[in-house]
Amino acid sequence: MKGGGRAHLAVGHRADKAAARYPAFTLALALAGCPVVVAGPGDWRPSFRPALPDAFTPMSPSAYHRAVPPSTAPAEDTLTPVEHVNIYTGTQPELNGISFGNVLPLVTVPWAFQSWFPQTRPSPASRWPFEASDERPGLAPGPQFYGMRATHQASPWVGDWGAFQLITTVGDDDAPSGHSPPLGKRRLNAWLNATAKKQASQRDVQNSHALLRARAMQRASQGWGVRPPWGTTPAQPTQTRFSHLDWRKSVAQPHLFTADLRDSESGANYSIRFAPTSHAAVLEVQYDSAEARALPKRLTVNFHACSFIPPVNITARQTSPTEFAVVSRGGVCPEANCAVKFELHLALALSVAPISWRVSSLGPSVFKSTLELELSPGTRQLTARVGTSFISADLARLSLQRQVGGRGLEEVGKQGAARWNEVLSSATLDIVGNGKSKERVAVERATFYTNAYRASHFPRFIDEVSTDGSFVHWSPYTGRKPLAGRLVADSGFWDAYRTVYPWLSLTQPEVLGEMLQGWLNAASEWGGWLAQWASPGDAFSMGGSTLSDVVFSDAIAKGISGFDRSQRWKWRAGA
């Protein structure tokens, strides 16, 4: 191991399928000295061909999934670590009834406040909202695109929370963007009541945890509903407005997503580019096609209840001709106090002033709420900048100013790429084995850096930087805000104690120290208990919280600083 948290890895020539399916496990095997190649089953040759199906074989880590012809493909030694990453690896939810991936193609920065991905399935409540090969019969080739979605989902078995979409459409709207045709109030209420009763009954049978059941039933009696049984998703109204996405003309990298789109209603062609930071993002939309120039344009911010069915409501105010302050309340699982007094604040800044705007909701309970911004038909380009906060509108605006400001998408994207290269370069990789072809070496590098990218998402930091530069956070355990210090979520210790955390202890010891303090802060707000799974508070999912003892002990033995060791002895791990 090198100084400054840099690790040195030598990767052999023998493939290991188990390691290939679990990115962090692959890294742990390499760290343990096992002779594994960071690769996997199938023919994984990196290809510059734009044809997508070859790139979507199970766990295929094609290093160059972008529209670059072979004649202009960059030489291997000129690629930076982030250019080796294939964000689609592991995202195939089903293949002949078997899941080959439960992760999302996240466009993000390391350990971000929220991540983003292109949603391709119509139901916001789906626990598998992305499917690369999702093509509908009778429609144009390629999946449906339902906007860039902000997400906190670490696992489909736990679900999402605090999610929203940025949806672009061109042309008149027969069915309002972000909504399905409205249901009658009586029918909708009947559906809600029947679903809540069924789920409450199933939940009672499936869970013997008395505290969880009592809290879930208490919340249900207050009209919040309860989380559906594991592995199921309630059938909710779906979105009917979308755009066709052409994978052959898209770029998907950890720090950048671009795509050519065609509106499902008007048939107008347009394109988007997207780049995120930790608490903010920039979306650029180009309406260059002849058919799009004269049509109305719309940007919709769609808030929904994710995998669960508590109500979600938003309020919005226009703070200037081109700026909006939005707050969303609800839409997060309230059972077991895992999201007390949840609010999501958005600061939205547009490059052009909308000619009108409105807030609308679907259903009285409410499934989803939207902010719809109508743009002038003559609009040729739109740049939307968004900042987020769980604490206040002021901090959302401050995060937007600090992390994006007046910078364009190119600069924000370069900033994200630089951060990824910094993190991915914390390990020096040597490819060992004689007689390997350049293609084989490229595959091994691509797989390694893709795995390292996956190991740099969770647990995520859900704290914010206050006006004085200190870290503050909203507590999902108590609802209090702002509280001092760091806080982490969207993870547990069940399998991460021997994969992600050992990897971080070697490559990112400073980050690990801050994470451990974030867990200790969570324990101090949760009655001295470490959450079994924080999503964002204790979701009582996945066992093995006592394995946090291994993580903390390993960090202490390795001399990692950044957390209060004495505080650790006070708190207990959840059963």
ABEGO torsion letter per residue (X at the ends): XBBGGBBBBBBBABBBAAAAABAAAAAAAAAAGBBBBBBBBEBABBBABABAAAAABBGBBBABBBBBBAAABBBAAABBAAAABBAABGABABBGGBBAEABBBBBBBBGBABBBBBBABABAABABABBAABBBBGBBBEBBBAEBBBBABABAAAEBBGBBBBBBBBEBBABBBGBBBBBBAAAAAAAAAAAAAAAAAAAAAABABAAAAAAAAAAAAAGAEBBBBBGBBBBBBBBABBBBBBAAABBBBAABBBBBBBBAAAGBBBBBBBBBBAABBBBBBBBABAAAAABBBBBBBBBBAEABABBBBBBBBBABAABBBBBBBEGBBABGGABBGBBBBBBBBBABBBABBBBBBBEAOBABBBBBBBBBAABABBBBBBBBBAABAAAAAAAAAAAAEABBAAAAAAAAAAAAAAAAAABBBBBBEBGBBAAAAAAAAAAAAAAAAAAAAOBBBABBBBAAGBBBBBBAAAGBOBBBEBBBBGBBAAAAAABAAAAAAAABAAAAAAAAAAAAAAAAAAGGBBBABBOABBAGBEBGAAAAAAAAAAAAAAGBBGBBAAAAAABBBBX
